[in-house]
Amino acid sequence: MLKWLKRIKELYNLESLVTRLLVKDPEFLQRTASYRELIADFRRKLSEQSVRESHLLERHLSRGRLPVRERIDRLLDVGTPFLEWSVFAAYGKYHGQFPNAGIVTGVGYIHGREVVVIANDSLVKGGTYVAETIKKHLRAQEIAMQNNLPCIYLVDSGGIFLREQSKVFADRDDFGRIFFNMARMSAQGIPQIAIVMGSCTAGGAYIPAMSDETVIIREQGTIFLGGPPLVQAATGEKISAEELGGGEVHTSVSGVADHLARDEEHALQLGRSIVATLPKPEKQVLNTEVPADPLYPIEELYGILGQSPREAVDAYEVIARLVDRSEWHEFKKKYAQTLLTGFAHIMGYPVGIIANNGILYSESALKATHFIELCNFRKIPLLFLQNVSGFMVGKKYEHGGIARDGAKMVHAVANAVVPRFTLVYGGSYGAGNYAMSGRAFDPNFMFMYPNARVAVMGGEQAATVLAVVKQEQLQKEGKELTNQEMNNLKEPVLKKYELESSAYFASSELWDDGIIDPADTRKVLAMAIETSLNKTIPEPRAGIYRM
Ligand code: COA
């Protein structure tokens, strides 16, 4: 190692993690090969989500329209990345008729600043909304609010998917919430911009109408509360869509839209020029460093990550492949060793990492609480690396007050003022999911690896709990379960848990912001961290800790 580098490391107490893995070991190679199969399957599933029925695509193109991802490409700065969220929303549902839940969301760059893009895909059932479409749309708006980002809506939607109205219309977090959020964001100074690329019918008409500034394409975009068939049925009036609510009408008569575009390209350029007029927020400043690669190739994660929740994964080996120069300033290294805490950099950004390396105990919770307070006061974003089977159970631990200490950690996570990022690299079970900044705790972003599993507990444990409960019920009636009956009870539970704890199931339900290839982790996290800096970190504030 260079002398000066060694000196700096000594001065700042920085340690380079040294791998204990033998990457030429046949077992490691075998694990790598089998994880590569998982990645190939992930890539295949991912590309399937972009396939649209050819006759619909041809019809769309023949109408002079672009597919949704091409629209986004042309909207964003050339050669810049687009971090797409929740590609697997609604995966495996509706007989596969709602790929991506019919909407593309993500963060990208316009004139060098981050913006949230929410774009309907009219090739998926006319861009209509089922429950997951709404959840995905609302989640994108939430990210915009949480990170102070302008929203650009590329609207092309038939509104609510009418067959599902009872699941999407009237509840708090249903379709109407989209417009509520738009009004709230506008009032908070978070710009709302709509580009009407196709139809905006019924409630959908409120997206352009609620926006701060709206573009509409001549003889292509339409906005109306009731379309021509409804108007005819209701009043007998016969009228074309263009005459009722086309671009000319809305930019020169009704005032519902502000800019008339000639075509898609022109509309997207107008959208870009609107963004150019927006004031740029002062970004939060962090103590960044020059980015540097880890000492070990990130692809080695393939041989490290387990494919079954039973396999132990050494969190040090994971961290060594995620952080710059594999440098790691560990906090409380010798205390509560099943939870690692320490400072590092990822692509130059400082992060405080909290990583599971076993089950959670009282001491682990106390260590995490202390560390979160350090990050709050030092304004260092937190990265939670989840691989947790939960908190320790049993008399000794309950009497020792594990619930009290766990509550401190949960408090600290919930009230952390710094941006939080959660990555599930293994299992995410029980209260461990909550304490490690799971979805219910509003991390700025949450991603999973394809091998990740999320559930209240493992299938085997759940099946056993249910069988024991049944056994106790029967014992009260003087009956006993045979082994065969016990197995018959357990089997369907095991199957259900197997299916429902997969990363794809979780992503389909939008419990995360997407599944990522471990090899992309550093890029994804760097973009997520940069995005979060649009909001200034407030002063630390804690609730009342139970002592
Ligand atoms: N609810 C349920 N299904 C709908 C729908 C809706 N609101 N709007 C469209 N669809 C379905 C169509 O039945 C069709 O399904 P199919 O592929 O199984 O046949 C598919 O979406 C595509 O619709 P299509 O009309 O062929 O596409 P298009 O691009 O020519 O037109 C719309 C798209 C959205 C302009 C047009 O379908 C429309 O006006 N829909 C009704 C909109 C409406 O009144 N919404 C009020 C709900 S709040």
Residues whose N, C-alpha, C, O or C-beta is under 5 A from the ligand:
A	BS01	COA	S122 K125 G126 T128 S157 G158 G159 I160 F161 L162 R163 S199 T201 A202 G203 G227
